[in-house]
């Protein structure tokens, strides 16, 4: 039970606005605070695929939400492929719905999940007041995990994907295709992402990295053409998903609230991978809260963000270099190094290898822009 209801205002220690990856993960880690999580959608209403490289304990922790797991992954262009194999790092795909349900089941008795939208938010210091479902709340600390605003002209990773059942068994199910660039490159950096979940279950996404979104039929056409090239026929479509991930510095919807997750800068700007960095941030924040420290930790360093911004500026300035840059990055690193690099955990040695592999003049132009 939440304590101290007075004058129709319920007092709580922590309020979390938004119960997605960041919000519900933080809530599940808080055991000694009264907490309110405000999230209008049920997990099944927001089921998409989340991907990361994981190993050891993290594989076990995420087990109930894992849809697919691969020790091998590849990048492909018209010149050939780069194949990585690792017994330590596994590339995994999660069902966001299963993950969110699992975390919701771990909420402490002192945490209340409300399926509605927060309204009339008034911040005061680190906390403030808000209304939800006709009830007024006051929280000592408010954390806002709602998606950030995106710059209309900023670089984005945008995609449409379908999960299908195939008519015939797939030829290869042990390799995840992270990027197949043998598709239309006329509108920006474009690739097909394909994950074989089983012998006849496949997720295919048409993914673009550019500043402009495309009509949904454009992505669907790319998927159809890729499937035709692979001689894969669809028996049925299980589900469809689409999304837009910012690859630029974002703007918060409400600058007066303390941000967590994507809105706080926890997305790796050069890759769009966010799950691992968000989980790191939530683990550190929860540990801090237990000690009375409520500041949100930054899990991506300023130096990495600066390097990512330079990389992305090259993609915008010279989009025809996109395939080459991605293939050279993958080719410069072994499986462990590539996993670390994509997750924002690259070592100095990893960075040196990538920098040496890049064409120098386009990057120097952006460094001294």
N, C-alpha and C positions, 0 to 999 in steps of 0.2 A: 504494500500500500504506500502511496505517496503521502508524505507527512504535511502537516501545517496548512490545511486549507483554511484560508481566512479571507473574508469579504469576497468570496467567490473567485479568489486567485489561488491557484495551486503552486506551492513552492517546490522547486526541484534543484538538485545540484547541477546537473548537466542536461542541456537540450541539444539534440542533434537533428538538424533540419535536412532531411534526405536520407533514405535508408538503402542506398546503393552499396557498391563495393567498399567505399571508405566509411560511410556512416554506420552500416550494420556491423562492419568488422570492428570498428571502435567500440560500439555498444556491447558487442559480445565479449570484449575483453575487460569491461568495467564491472567489477563485482562488489564494490564497497560504496558506491555512490547511488543516489536516487537519480534516475535517468529517464528522459522522455525522448523517444525517436518518432519523428513525424514523417511518414512516407505514404503517399496516396495509392501507390500501385502494389499489387501482389506480385510475388516473384514470377509467376507464369506469364504475367503481362509484359515482362521485360526480358524474356529469355533470348540471349545472344551467346555467341562463343567468345570466351576470354582465353587468351593464350599466353604462355610463358615457358621459360626453361626452368625446370625444377630438379632437385636431387634430394636423396636421403629422406630426412624427416618431413620435408615439405611435401614430398610425394605421398607419404602416409597421411599427413594432415588434410590434404585436399582430395583424398581417395574417393570419397562419396560423390564428388562433383566432376570427376575426370571422365570425359567422353572418349578420349583417344590419347595415346602415349607412344612416342616414337624415339628411337635411339638414333635415327638417321633423318637428315633433312637436306634439301637441295635448293639451289638457285639455278635457273636455266635461261640461256639466251640462244640466239641463232648460231653462236660459235661452239656451244657445248654446255656442260653443266659443272657446277661445283658441288660436291657431295661431302657432307660432314657426318662423322660417326662418333658417338660418345657413349661410354658406359656410365659416366658420372652424371652428365646433364641429359635430361630427357625433355623433349619438346612435348608439352601437353596442352590439350584443349579442354576447357572447363565449360560446363553448362552453368550460365550465370544464375538461372532459376534454381538449380540444385544447390549451388553455393549459397545463395541468399537464404533459401529455406533452412539449410544446415546452420547458418549463423543465427538465424532467428530462433531456432530451437535451443541455442546455447545462451540466450539472454537470461540474466539473473532475475530473481523475483522482484528486485528493486527497480527493474527496468520495464517501462511501459512502451509498447509499440502501438501507435495510433495510425490507422489507415485513413488519412485525410491530408489536406494541404494546410500549412501554417499561414496565418493571415495576420495583418496588423502588427508586424514585427517592429518593435521599438528597442533599439540597442542602447544599453547603458554600460559603459566600460566594456568588460569582457562578457557581460551577460545581457539581460534585458527581458522584455515581456513580449508575448505573442498569444494569438488565439488559435484554437484548433477545435473543430467539432462543437463550436459554441462555448467552449471553456477557455478561460483566461489563465495563462501560466506565467510564472516568473522564474527564470533560471539564473543561477549565479554565473554560469558559463554557457555560451551558445556556440556551437560549431556548425558551420554551414557547408554541407557537402553537395549542394545542388550544382548541376553542370554550369560551367562558366559561359559567358558570352564569347562568341567567336568573331574575329575580324572578317568582315565580308570579303575583303581582298587578301586575307592572310593565307599562308600555305596550310593545306588540310590533307588528311588521308581520308578518303571517302570511298564507300564500297556498297555493293549489294551482293548478297550471297544466298544460295539455295542449298538445302540439304536434300539429297535425292536417294532413292533406291534404284539401283541400276538393273537393267534387264539381264545382263550377264555378269559373272564374277569379275572383279577388278583384277588386272594383271599384277599389280604391285600394291601391297597394303602396308609394307614395313617402312615406307619413306614418306615423310611429309614434304610436300612441295610448297616452300615458303614464297617463292617468286618465280613465275614463269613469264618471261618478258616477250615471248613469241606471239605478241598480240599488238593491236593498233597503238602506236606511240605518238600519234599526231596531236593529241590534246594534252599531253603531259606524261609523266612517268606512270606507266600502266602495267599491271601484272595480274596474273591469275594465281590465286592462293587455293591449294587443294589439299584437303585432309581426308584420307581414307579411314573411316572409323571401323569398318569391317569389310568382309568380302564383297558386299553389295551396298554399303552405305558410304556416301561421299559428300563432304561439304566443299562447294566451289564458290569462291568469291572473286568478282571482278573488282579490283582495287586500283584507285587512282591517287597519286600524290600531285596535287596541283592547287591552284587558287580558285578554280571554278568548279562547281558541282555539275554533273551531267544528268540528263533525263534518265529515268529508271530503265526505259527500254534500251538505252545505249549499253548499260551494264549487262542487261539480259542478252543482248545480241552477242556481246563479247563472250559470255559464258557458253551460249549455244555453239558458237564457232569453235571454241576451245574443245568442247565435248566432241564435236564432229571430228576435229583433228585427232583426237585421242581414241576415236572409234568407240565412244561410250554412249550408250543409249539410256534414256530415262524411262524407268517403269512408272515411278510416281515421285512427286515432290512432297517431302515430309514437312518442311517449313521454309520460311524465307526470313532474312534479316537484312537490315541496312543500317548504316551509321556514318557519322562524321567525327573524326578525331582531330583536334587542333594540333598543328605542328608549329605554333607560334605562341608568343606570350599572350595570355588570355586576360580578359577583363571580367572582374566579378560582377554579378548582378547587383549585389548590395555591398558596397565597399566598407560599410560600418561593421559588418559581421566578421568573425574569425573564420577563415576558410580552411578546409581540409580536402585532401584528395586532388582531383584534377584542377579545381579552381585555385589551389594553393601552389600550383606549379609542379605537381608530382608526376607529370607525364614526360617521358623521354622524348624531347622534341624531334630528334633525327630519326626515330623509329616508330613513334606512336605507342610503344609498349608502356603500359601503366600499372598493370595489376601488381607486379612485384614491388615497385616503388611505393605504391599506395599502401600495401601491406606493411612494408618497412616503416612507413610514416605512422601508421596506426599503432603498430607494436611499440614504437618509441614514445608516442604521445600517451598511450594508455599507461605505460610504465611511469612516465612523468606525472600524470594525474594522480597515481597512487602515492606519489611522494609530495603532492601539493604543488607540482610544477605544471602549468597549464599552457605554456607556449607550444605552438605547433612546430615540430622540427622540420628543417629543410633537408630532404634526402637526396636531392640532386644538386651538386655543387655549382657555384656560380661559374667556375671554369668550364665544366662540362656543358652547361647551358650556353655559354659564349661560343664554344667550339661547335655545338649543334646548330646555333644560329648562323654561323659562317657556312656550315655545310648546307643548310637549307637555303641560304641566300644564293649559293652556287646553283642549286636545283632550280630556283626561280629565274635567275639570270640566264642560265644556259641549260634549259630542260633536255636538250638532246644528249647531254652528258649523263643523264640519270642512270641509264642501264649500266654504263661503264663504271660509274662510281659505286653502285651497289655490288656489281660483280667483283670489282677490285677489292672492296672491303671484305667480302666473303673469302676471296682468294688469298688475302694477306694473312688471314688468321686460321688457326686450327679450330676444331669444334668447341673447345672450352673457351678459347679467346673470343670467338664469334658470339657465343652465348653471353659471356660477360659484357661484351661491347654493346649488344642489343639491349641488355638490361640496365645499362648505366653503371656497371661494375668493372669496367675495363681497367687493367693495370697500366702503368706507364709504358711498359714494354708493348702491350697491345696497341696503345695509341701511336707509338713510334712506328710500328709496322703499318698501321693504316695510313698515317701521314705520308710515309715514304712511298706508299703505293698510289697516292692520289696525283692527278695532273696538277702541276704547281701553279701555273699562271692563273687559271680561274680562281683558285683559292686566294692567291696573293691579291688579286683584284678586289676580292670581297673584304679581305683583312684591312686593306688600305682605302676602302671605299669612303 
